[in-house]
Amino acid sequence: MKSGSNKLKEFFRKYRFRRVATIVAGAAALRLLVWFLIYRFASNDRTRTYEIYTSRVFPVITQPMKSIAKLFPFSVGETLVIIMAALFVAGLVICTVRAVRNKKSARIIAPAPKKPAGFARLLVMLLVAALLIGGNFFVYGGINYKSLTFKELSGLDVKSTDIGTLEKLCLFLGQKATEARQGLPLDEKGFVVDSRSAQEILSASPAGYAKASEEFPCLSGKFTPPKAAIFSEIMSYEQIAGIFPIVFTESIVNKNSPAYDLPSVACHELAHQLGFAQEDEANFIGYLAAICSDDPLYVYSGYYSGFCYAMNKLYNFDRDKWAAVWNSPGIDSEGISNDMRRSNEIWDSYRKKAEVVSKVSEAVNDSYLKSNDISDGTHSYGRVVDLLIAYYSASGENPFA
Ligand SMILES: [Zn+2]
């Protein structure tokens, strides 16, 4: 039986928890509401949103998290998820054990309490965590969906195009990819390989941005190289190559991808660190940063990714022209298609093992993008081809002339 002083102590402990929980939950809810309203109305004046939030506030408020992430060789965000999940499970176990004990003693001494206080506390903590995570989405980058786009900032003239231009783009990128592939080490099966670890490859990703920013100043900024994901296996089942989880601003890349896919994915994720939220634009910026790198693997990865996107689009419109590109002189069709096949085999092997997981993941990403006003959802990744055509149409290297 509890003494009077113990009862008093418990009363104050409960009271303190309630008071602290109310203050923290209230502050988190208010923060969520205020930033949601800013997000909601940010698109009314996208220029001002860019000038105030994207170019000034966003780099400053994301820097502490990026600096913390830089201190560790592993993903801090994923580690926090593991710690929080472990604490939640531990809390659940402790509450269950206490509830069972209370029930047993209550049978002898007094009626059992209607609601065990431990479970209520756990629910309050979950609510606070949800409010903080929800708020983080708007604070740390969700508003960038409502800001000026790279197209607007760069002045690239993106317009509808014809099959002939698309075919020329495919030929150009195929030849560039072929040139870049020459001299890269191959394994016994003829796939491009690299002696560096996935993390070492990813750490080289910011280098190309310096040169890319000479042409497009909006691409300059401070970067934290992506981390090789601890949860790469789970990401593979979800068909996710890389992610910039806005709630913790640390880029993560799936290390199960082949070496030649890692650079373009890493550079894509760094584009999100600059505040460019649209996926087609992150693809294009990632392409540009990769081909601007001095690292031969990056250069190949950039041209290879651009070639893959362009060829997929051409395949959908004209299969004869698609086949003609593959058979063109100057394109290493065997080598590049080998790499494509290898990449597809890896992703397909995970998809076949858990098709439901990959479909749910795709649907979630599609809904997420659509909820942020990207009407074509996951199809928006492929619009990178329009940006490539606009870019090369305006460059001195114009392959369409
Ligand atoms: Zn992205």
Residues whose N, C-alpha, C, O or C-beta is under 5 A from the ligand:
A	BS01	ZN	E279 A282
